[in-house]
Amino acid sequence: MERPLVVGVDGSDSALRALDWAVDEAALHGLGLRVVHASTWERYEGPAPARDQEDPGERGLAEGIVGAAVERARCRNPALRVEAEVLADEAVSALLREGSLASLLVLGSHGHRELTGLLLGSVGPAVAARARCPVVVVRGDAAGLAGAHRCVLLAVGDPGKSTEAVRFAFREAAARGCLLKAVRAWRGPAHERTGPSAGVADSYHERRATELIDRALGEAAAAHPAVRRPSR
C-alpha cells in the first residue's frame, strides 16, 4: 500500500512554509498528502463541540487550521490527493504514530507558542530522533524551498546503520536531478594530531572514511546510476 507524505500544521507561518514544501514534495514523488494537526481539545471540552458560536473553542480552532491548510494545499496543486485529520493527542505522540505509516514526515521549524496543544519548536527534534520514517524540518530558506541548491548532502554513518538515510538521499537526488555529496567525519586521539606522524594518521583516517562511504553507498548507488556524485 502506498504510504502518504504527512505534514504537521498549526497555522503558524513556519508550518505554512512546511505545508508548501510538502505539497511540492508529494507531487514530485507522486504521493498523496496527509495534513494533520495535534490538539488535546477533547480533554477539556469533551466530544461535543462548543455551543458558543462566537467562541469556537479548541476544537473549532483545530478544525479551522486543518481546513485552511487543505485549501492552501489544493490551491497550490489542484491535482494533488489531499486528506486531513485533527488528532486528539499531544503533538509528539501523534506525529510519531503518523510516521509509522508515512513515507515522509514534514514539520515546520517552530510553531505558535501562544496556542496550546499545537506544533511547538521542541517537537521537531523529538520527532526526528524517534520517528520510523524520514523526517524533514523545513526552515524557510528561500533557495531550499525553491529547490535551488541543486545538492543533497548525506552524512554517512557505519555501513548497515544508515541504510534508510542513504536510500532516501539517493531517491531525493534522483527525483530532483541533484548532485549527491556524501561526507563522513572522524575524531582521532590528540597524539595523532601533532608531531611527525600527524600526516600519516590523517591519510589513514581519510582512506578509511572513503572505504566506509563506498560500502555504505554501494547498493543505493547501483540502484540509481544516474545520480551524480562529485569526483574525488
NUDOPA-528132 format. One record per atom (N, C-alpha, C, CB): x negated, y, z. Coordinates in steps of 0.1 Angstrom, whole numbers, padded with zeros to 4 digits, always signed. Glycine has a CB too. Layout:
<lumdrens>
XYZ;...
</lumdrens>
This chain:
<lumdrens>
-0008-0012+0000;+0000+0000+0000;-0009+0012+0000;+0010+0000+0012;-0005+0022-0008;-0013+0035-0009;-0012+0042+0004;-0008+0043-0021;-0023+0047+0009;-0024+0054+0022;-0024+0069+0018;-0036+0051+0030;-0015+0077+0024;-0014+0091+0021;-0025+0099+0027;+0000+0097+0025;-0027+0111+0022;-0035+0121+0028;-0027+0128+0039;-0042+0131+0018;-0032+0129+0051;-0024+0135+0062;-0031+0148+0066;-0023+0126+0074;-0023+0159+0067;-0028+0172+0072;-0020+0176+0084;-0027+0182+0060;-0027+0181+0094;-0020+0186+0106;-0019+0201+0105;-0028+0182+0119;-0007+0206+0108;-0004+0220+0107;+0001+0226+0120;+0006+0223+0096;-0001+0239+0122;+0005+0245+0134;+0010+0259+0131;-0005+0245+0145;+0010+0263+0118;+0014+0276+0115;+0003+0287+0115;+0025+0281+0124;-0009+0284+0120;-0020+0293+0120;-0026+0295+0106;-0031+0289+0130;-0033+0306+0104;-0040+0309+0092;-0050+0297+0089;-0047+0322+0092;-0056+0292+0099;-0066+0282+0097;-0059+0269+0092;-0073+0279+0110;-0048+0266+0098;-0040+0254+0093;-0035+0256+0079;-0029+0251+0103;-0031+0268+0075;-0026+0270+0062;-0037+0269+0051;-0020+0284+0061;-0050+0273+0055;-0061+0270+0046;-0063+0255+0045;-0074+0277+0051;-0062+0248+0056;-0064+0234+0056;-0053+0227+0047;-0064+0228+0070;-0041+0232+0048;-0030+0227+0040;-0033+0229+0025;-0017+0234+0044;-0037+0241+0021;-0040+0244+0007;-0051+0234+0002;-0045+0258+0005;-0061+0232+0010;-0072+0223+0006;-0067+0209+0005;-0084+0224+0017;-0058+0205+0014;-0053+0191+0014;-0044+0189+0002;-0045+0189+0027;-0036+0199-0002;-0028+0198-0014;-0037+0195-0026;-0020+0211-0016;-0047+0203-0028;-0057+0201-0039;-0064+0188-0039;-0067+0212-0039;-0067+0184-0026;-0074+0171-0025;-0065+0159-0028;-0080+0169-0010;-0053+0160-0024;-0043+0149-0027;-0041+0148-0042;-0030+0151-0019;-0040+0159-0048;-0037+0159-0063;-0050+0154-0070;-0034+0173-0068;-0062+0157-0065;-0074+0153-0071;-0075+0137-0071;-0086+0159-0064;-0070+0131-0060;-0072+0117-0059;-0058+0109-0062;-0076+0113-0045;-0048+0117-0066;-0035+0110-0070;-0028+0104-0057;-0038+0099-0080;-0029+0111-0046;-0023+0106-0034;-0011+0114-0030;-0034+0106-0022;-0002+0108-0022;+0008+0116-0016;+0003+0124-0004;+0020+0107-0012;+0010+0134+0000;+0006+0143+0011;+0016+0141+0022;+0005+0158+0006;+0011+0139+0034;+0020+0138+0046;+0016+0150+0055;+0018+0124+0053;+0026+0159+0058;+0024+0170+0066;+0029+0167+0080;+0031+0183+0060;+0021+0169+0090;+0025+0165+0104;+0022+0177+0114;+0019+0153+0109;+0031+0178+0124;+0029+0188+0134;+0032+0181+0147;+0039+0200+0132;+0023+0183+0157;+0025+0176+0170;+0031+0186+0180;+0011+0171+0175;+0041+0182+0186;+0048+0191+0196;+0054+0182+0207;+0059+0200+0189;+0053+0187+0219;+0059+0180+0231;+0073+0185+0235;+0049+0180+0243;+0080+0191+0225;+0093+0197+0229;+0103+0188+0236;+0099+0203+0216;+0103+0175+0232;+0112+0166+0238;+0110+0164+0253;+0111+0152+0232;+0098+0167+0258;+0096+0165+0272;+0103+0176+0280;+0081+0165+0275;+0105+0187+0274;+0111+0199+0281;+0125+0202+0277;+0102+0211+0278;+0129+0199+0265;+0142+0202+0260;+0152+0190+0259;+0141+0209+0247;+0146+0178+0259;+0155+0166+0257;+0157+0164+0242;+0168+0167+0264;+0164+0154+0238;+0167+0150+0224;+0176+0160+0217;+0172+0137+0223;+0184+0168+0224;+0194+0177+0217;+0187+0190+0214;+0206+0179+0226;+0190+0196+0203;+0185+0209+0200;+0190+0220+0210;+0188+0213+0186;+0182+0231+0211;+0186+0242+0219;+0199+0248+0214;+0175+0253+0220;+0208+0253+0223;+0221+0258+0218;+0220+0273+0214;+0231+0256+0229;+0211+0280+0220;+0209+0294+0218;+0203+0297+0204;+0201+0301+0229;+0211+0301+0195;+0206+0303+0181;+0195+0314+0180;+0218+0307+0172;+0195+0323+0190;+0185+0334+0189;+0172+0329+0196;+0190+0346+0197;+0172+0318+0203;+0160+0312+0209;+0160+0298+0205;+0160+0314+0224;+0154+0294+0194;+0155+0280+0189;+0147+0271+0197;+0150+0280+0175;+0138+0276+0206;+0130+0267+0214;+0119+0260+0207;+0139+0256+0221;+0112+0251+0214;+0101+0244+0208;+0104+0236+0196;+0094+0235+0218;+0116+0229+0197;+0120+0221+0185;+0122+0229+0173;+0133+0213+0188;+0129+0241+0174;+0131+0249+0163;+0118+0255+0157;+0140+0261+0167;+0109+0258+0166;+0096+0263+0162;+0088+0253+0154;+0087+0268+0174;+0088+0240+0159;+0081+0229+0153;+0087+0226+0139;+0082+0217+0162;+0100+0226+0138;+0107+0223+0125;+0104+0234+0115;+0122+0221+0127;+0104+0246+0120;+0101+0258+0111;+0087+0257+0106;+0103+0271+0119;+0077+0254+0114;+0063+0253+0110;+0062+0242+0099;+0054+0249+0122;+0068+0231+0101;+0067+0220+0091;+0074+0224+0078;+0073+0207+0097;+0086+0229+0080;+0094+0233+0068;+0086+0243+0059;+0107+0239+0072;+0080+0253+0066;+0072+0263+0059;+0060+0257+0052;+0068+0275+0068;+0054+0248+0059;+0042+0241+0053;+0046+0233+0041;+0036+0232+0063;+0057+0226+0041;+0062+0218+0030;+0065+0227+0018;+0074+0209+0033;+0071+0238+0020;+0075+0247+0010;+0062+0253+0003;+0083+0259+0015;+0052+0256+0012;+0039+0261+0007;+0032+0251-0002;+0030+0266+0018;+0032+0238+0003;+0026+0228-0005;+0032+0225-0018;+0026+0214+0003;+0046+0226-0019;+0053+0223-0031;+0051+0235-0041;+0068+0221-0028;+0050+0247-0035;+0047+0259-0044;+0034+0258-0050;+0049+0272-0036;+0024+0253-0043;+0010+0252-0048;+0009+0241-0058;+0001+0249-0036;+0017+0230-0056;+0016+0219-0066;+0030+0212-0066;+0005+0209-0062;+0039+0217-0075;+0052+0211-0075;+0053+0196-0078;+0060+0219-0086;+0043+0191-0085;+0043+0177-0089;+0039+0168-0077;+0034+0174-0101;+0033+0173-0067;+0028+0165-0056;+0039+0159-0047;+0019+0174-0047;+0038+0146-0044;+0047+0140-0035;+0044+0144-0020;+0046+0124-0036;+0054+0150-0014;+0051+0156+0000;+0062+0150+0009;+0052+0171+0000;+0058+0146+0021;+0067+0142+0032;+0062+0149+0044;+0068+0126+0034;+0070+0150+0054;+0067+0157+0066;+0074+0152+0079;+0070+0172+0065;+0068+0154+0090;+0074+0149+0103;+0068+0157+0114;+0071+0134+0105;+0077+0160+0124;+0073+0166+0137;+0071+0154+0146;+0084+0176+0143;+0059+0153+0152;+0055+0142+0161;+0056+0146+0175;+0041+0137+0157;+0065+0139+0183;+0067+0143+0197;+0056+0137+0205;+0081+0138+0202;+0044+0143+0205;+0033+0138+0213;+0022+0149+0213;+0027+0125+0206;+0012+0146+0222;+0001+0155+0222;-0007+0155+0209;-0009+0152+0234;-0013+0165+0205;-0019+0166+0192;-0029+0155+0189;-0026+0180+0190;-0039+0153+0198;-0049+0143+0196;-0044+0129+0194;-0060+0144+0207;-0035+0125+0203;-0029+0112+0202;-0021+0110+0189;-0020+0109+0214;-0013+0120+0186;-0005+0119+0174;-0014+0118+0161;+0004+0132+0173;-0024+0126+0161;-0033+0126+0149;-0041+0113+0148;-0042+0138+0149;-0045+0108+0159;-0052+0095+0158;-0043+0084+0154;-0058+0092+0172;-0031+0084+0158;-0021+0074+0153;-0019+0076+0138;-0008+0075+0161;-0017+0088+0134;-0016+0091+0119;-0028+0086+0111;-0013+0105+0117;-0040+0088+0117;-0052+0085+0110;-0054+0070+0108;-0063+0090+0117;-0047+0062+0116;-0049+0047+0114;-0042+0043+0101;-0043+0040+0126;-0033+0051+0096;-0026+0047+0083;-0028+0057+0072;-0011+0046+0086;-0039+0065+0073;-0041+0076+0063;-0054+0073+0056;-0043+0089+0070;-0055+0078+0043;-0067+0077+0036;-0077+0088+0040;-0064+0078+0021;-0071+0099+0045;-0079+0110+0049;-0071+0119+0058;-0085+0119+0037;-0077+0125+0068;-0070+0133+0078;-0077+0147+0077;-0071+0127+0093;-0069+0157+0074;-0073+0171+0072;-0068+0180+0083;-0069+0176+0058;-0077+0188+0089;-0074+0197+0100;-0080+0211+0098;-0079+0191+0114;-0074+0221+0104;-0080+0234+0104;-0090+0235+0115;-0069+0245+0106;-0098+0245+0114;-0109+0246+0124;-0105+0251+0138;-0120+0255+0119;-0094+0258+0138;-0088+0263+0151;-0073+0266+0148;-0096+0275+0156;-0066+0268+0160;-0051+0269+0158;-0046+0281+0166;-0044+0257+0162;-0032+0281+0168;-0026+0291+0175;-0027+0288+0190;-0011+0292+0171;-0035+0295+0197;-0036+0293+0212;-0024+0298+0219;-0049+0299+0217;-0016+0307+0213;-0005+0313+0220;+0007+0303+0221;+0000+0325+0213;+0007+0293+0213;+0018+0283+0213;+0014+0270+0220;+0023+0281+0199;+0023+0264+0227;+0019+0252+0234;+0022+0240+0225;+0027+0251+0247;+0015+0229+0228;+0017+0216+0221;+0013+0216+0206;+0032+0213+0221;+0005+0226+0202;+0002+0227+0188;-0013+0223+0186;+0004+0241+0182;-0018+0224+0173;-0031+0220+0170;-0041+0231+0175;-0032+0218+0155;-0049+0227+0184;-0059+0237+0190;-0073+0234+0185;-0058+0236+0205;-0082+0244+0188;-0096+0242+0183;-0103+0230+0188;-0103+0254+0187;-0099+0225+0200;-0106+0214+0206;-0101+0201+0200;-0104+0213+0221;-0091+0201+0192;-0085+0189+0186;-0095+0183+0175;-0071+0192+0180;-0100+0192+0167;-0109+0187+0156;-0120+0178+0160;-0115+0199+0149;-0129+0182+0170;-0139+0173+0174;-0134+0160+0180;-0148+0180+0184;-0124+0161+0188;-0118+0149+0195;-0113+0139+0185;-0107+0153+0205;-0106+0144+0175;-0100+0135+0164;-0112+0130+0155;-0090+0143+0156;-0121+0138+0151;-0132+0134+0143;-0140+0123+0149;-0141+0145+0139;-0142+0123+0162;-0150+0114+0169;-0143+0100+0171;-0154+0119+0183;-0130+0100+0170;-0123+0087+0173;-0114+0082+0162;-0115+0089+0185;-0112+0090+0151;-0103+0086+0141;-0108+0073+0133;-0101+0097+0131;-0099+0066+0128;-0103+0054+0120;-0104+0056+0105;-0093+0042+0123;-0102+0069+0101;-0103+0073+0087;-0112+0085+0086;-0089+0075+0081;-0116+0089+0074;-0124+0101+0073;-0116+0113+0077;-0129+0103+0058;-0123+0122+0084;-0117+0135+0088;-0124+0147+0082;-0117+0136+0104;-0116+0156+0077;-0122+0168+0071;-0117+0180+0079;-0118+0170+0056;-0126+0188+0085;-0122+0200+0092;-0125+0212+0083;-0130+0202+0106;-0114+0218+0078;-0116+0229+0068;-0119+0242+0075;-0103+0230+0059;-0130+0248+0072;-0134+0260+0080;-0131+0273+0072;-0149+0259+0083;-0127+0273+0060;-0123+0285+0054;-0133+0292+0045;-0118+0294+0063;-0145+0286+0043;-0155+0291+0034;-0149+0292+0020;-0168+0283+0035;-0150+0304+0014;-0143+0306+0001;-0148+0297-0009;-0145+0321-0003;-0162+0295-0010;-0167+0286-0020;-0163+0271-0018;-0182+0287-0021;-0162+0268-0005;-0158+0254-0001;-0144+0252-0005;-0160+0251+0013;-0135+0261-0002;-0121+0260-0005;-0119+0259-0020;-0113+0272+0000;-0127+0266-0028;-0126+0266-0042;-0133+0254-0049;-0130+0279-0048;-0141+0246-0041;-0149+0236-0046;-0160+0240-0055;-0140+0227-0055;-0166+0252-0051;-0176+0258-0060;-0190+0254-0056;-0174+0273-0059;-0192+0247-0045;-0205+0244-0040;-0212+0234-0050;-0205+0238-0026;-0204+0225-0055;-0208+0215-0065;-0218+0205-0059;-0214+0222-0077;-0217+0203-0046;-0227+0194-0040;-0220+0187-0028;-0240+0201-0036;-0222+0174-0026;-0217+0167-0014;-0230+0163-0007;-0209+0155-0018;-0230+0167+0006;-0242+0164+0015;-0238+0152+0024;-0246+0176+0023;-0246+0142+0023;-0243+0130+0031;-0255+0127+0041;-0242+0117+0022;-0252+0127+0054;-0261+0123+0064;-0261+0108+0066;-0259+0131+0078;-0272+0101+0064;-0272+0087+0063;-0278+0081+0077;-0281+0082+0052;-0270+0072+0083;-0274+0065+0095;-0280+0052+0091;-0262+0063+0104;-0280+0043+0100;-0286+0030+0097;-0277+0022+0087;-0288+0022+0110;-0284+0015+0078;-0276+0007+0069;-0266-0002+0076;-0285-0002+0060;-0254-0003+0071;-0244-0011+0077;-0235-0004+0088;-0250-0023+0084;-0240+0007+0093;-0233+0015+0103;-0227+0028+0097;-0242+0019+0114;-0230+0031+0084;-0225+0043+0078;-0218+0040+0065;-0236+0054+0076;-0214+0027+0063;-0208+0023+0051;-0196+0031+0046;-0204+0009+0052;-0187+0034+0055;-0175+0041+0051;-0178+0055+0047;-0165+0041+0062;-0187+0062+0055;-0191+0075+0052;-0198+0076+0038;-0201+0081+0062;-0206+0066+0035;-0213+0065+0022;-0202+0064+0011;-0223+0054+0021;-0193+0055+0012;-0183+0053+0002;-0175+0065+0000;-0174+0041+0006;-0171+0072+0011;-0163+0084+0010;-0171+0095+0002;-0159+0089+0024;-0184+0097+0006;-0192+0107-0001;-0193+0104-0016;-0206+0107+0005;-0195+0092-0020;-0196+0088-0034;-0182+0091-0041;-0200+0074-0036;-0171+0087-0034;-0158+0089-0041;-0156+0104-0043;-0147+0084-0032;-0159+0112-0033;-0157+0127-0035;-0166+0132-0046;-0160+0134-0021;-0179+0128-0046;-0188+0133-0056;-0183+0129-0070;-0202+0128-0054;-0178+0117-0071;-0173+0112-0084;-0161+0120-0089;-0170+0097-0084;-0152+0122-0079;-0139+0129-0083;-0142+0144-0086;-0129+0128-0071;-0151+0150-0080;-0154+0164-0082;-0165+0166-0093;-0158+0170-0069;-0172+0156-0097;-0183+0158-0106;-0195+0165-0100;-0178+0165-0119;-0197+0162-0087;-0207+0169-0079;-0220+0161-0078;-0202+0172-0065;-0230+0169-0075;-0243+0163-0071;-0241+0157-0057;-0255+0173-0072;-0247+0146-0054;-0247+0140-0041;-0261+0140-0035;-0241+0125-0041;-0263+0147-0024;-0276+0147-0017;-0275+0139-0004;-0280+0162-0014;-0284+0129-0003;-0284+0121+0009;-0296+0124+0018;-0284+0106+0006;-0294+0127+0030;-0305+0130+0039;-0306+0121+0052;-0304+0145+0044;-0317+0120+0057;-0319+0113+0070;-0330+0119+0078;-0323+0098+0067;-0327+0122+0091;-0336+0128+0100;-0343+0118+0109;-0330+0139+0108;-0354+0121+0114;-0361+0112+0124;-0369+0121+0134;-0371+0102+0117;-0372+0115+0145;-0380+0122+0155;-0390+0112+0160;-0371+0127+0167;-0403+0116+0158;-0414+0108+0163;-0419+0113+0176;-0425+0108+0153;-0427+0105+0183;-0433+0109+0196;-0442+0121+0194;-0440+0097+0202;-0445+0128+0205;-0452+0140+0204;-0466+0138+0199;-0453+0147+0218;-0473+0127+0203;-0487+0125+0199;-0488+0123+0184;-0492+0113+0206;-0477+0119+0177;-0478+0118+0162;-0477+0131+0155;-0466+0109+0157;-0473+0142+0162;-0472+0155+0155;-0484+0163+0156;-0460+0162+0161;-0494+0159+0163;-0507+0166+0164;-0518+0157+0161;-0508+0172+0178;-0530+0163+0159;-0542+0155+0157;-0543+0150+0142;-0542+0143+0166;-0554+0143+0140;-0557+0139+0126;-0548+0129+0120;-0571+0133+0126;-0540+0122+0129;-0531+0111+0124;-0517+0117+0120;-0529+0100+0134;-0515+0130+0122;-0501+0136+0120;-0497+0134+0106;-0502+0151+0123;-0505+0136+0096;-0501+0134+0082;-0497+0120+0079;-0512+0138+0073;-0505+0110+0084;-0502+0096+0082;-0489+0092+0088;-0513+0087+0088;-0486+0097+0100;-0473+0094+0106;-0461+0100+0098;-0473+0099+0121;-0463+0112+0094;-0452+0118+0086;-0450+0110+0073;-0456+0132+0082;-0460+0106+0067;-0458+0098+0054;-0451+0085+0057;-0472+0095+0048;-0454+0078+0068;-0448+0066+0072;-0433+0068+0074;-0454+0060+0085;-0430+0078+0082;-0416+0081+0086;-0408+0085+0073;-0414+0092+0096;-0414+0093+0064;-0407+0097+0052;-0404+0085+0043;-0415+0107+0044;-0414+0076+0042;-0413+0064+0034;-0402+0055+0040;-0426+0056+0033;-0402+0053+0053;-0392+0045+0060;-0378+0051+0058;-0395+0044+0075;-0377+0064+0059;-0364+0071+0057;-0359+0069+0043;-0364+0086+0060;-0367+0070+0033;-0364+0067+0019;-0359+0053+0017;-0376+0070+0010;-0366+0044+0023;-0361+0030+0021;-0348+0027+0027;-0372+0020+0028;-0345+0033+0039;-0332+0032+0046;-0321+0038+0038;-0333+0037+0060;-0324+0050+0032;-0314+0057+0024;-0310+0048+0012;-0319+0070+0019;-0320+0043+0005;-0318+0034-0007;-0310+0022-0003;-0331+0030-0013;-0312+0016+0008;-0305+0004+0013;-0290+0008+0016;-0311-0002+0025;-0288+0019+0023;-0275+0023+0027;-0266+0027+0015;-0276+0035+0037;-0273+0033+0005;-0265+0038-0007;-0264+0028-0018;-0272+0050-0012;-0271+0017-0017;-0272+0007-0028;-0259+0003-0034;-0279-0004-0024;-0249-0002-0026;-0237-0007-0031;-0228+0004-0037;-0229-0015-0020;-0227+0015-0030;-0218+0026-0034;-0224+0032-0047;-0217+0036-0023;-0237+0033-0048;-0244+0039-0059;-0241+0031-0072;-0259+0041-0057;-0241+0017-0070;-0239+0008-0081;-0224+0009-0086;-0242-0006-0077;-0215+0012-0076;-0201+0013-0080;-0198+0027-0086;-0192+0011-0067;-0207+0036-0085;-0204+0050-0090;-0217+0054-0098;-0201+0060-0079;-0220+0048-0109;-0232+0051-0116;-0233+0065-0122;-0234+0041-0127;-0221+0071-0124;-0221+0085-0130;-0224+0096-0119;-0207+0087-0136;-0224+0092-0107;-0227+0103-0096;-0242+0106-0097;-0223+0097-0082;-0244+0119-0098;-0258+0124-0099;-0264+0126-0085;-0258+0138-0107;-0277+0122-0084;-0285+0124-0072;-0297+0132-0076;-0288+0111-0065;-0302+0140-0067;-0315+0148-0070;-0327+0139-0072;-0318+0158-0059;-0335+0142-0081;-0348+0134-0083;-0357+0137-0072;-0354+0138-0097;-0365+0127-0069;-0375+0129-0058;-0388+0135-0062;-0377+0115-0050;
</lumdrens>
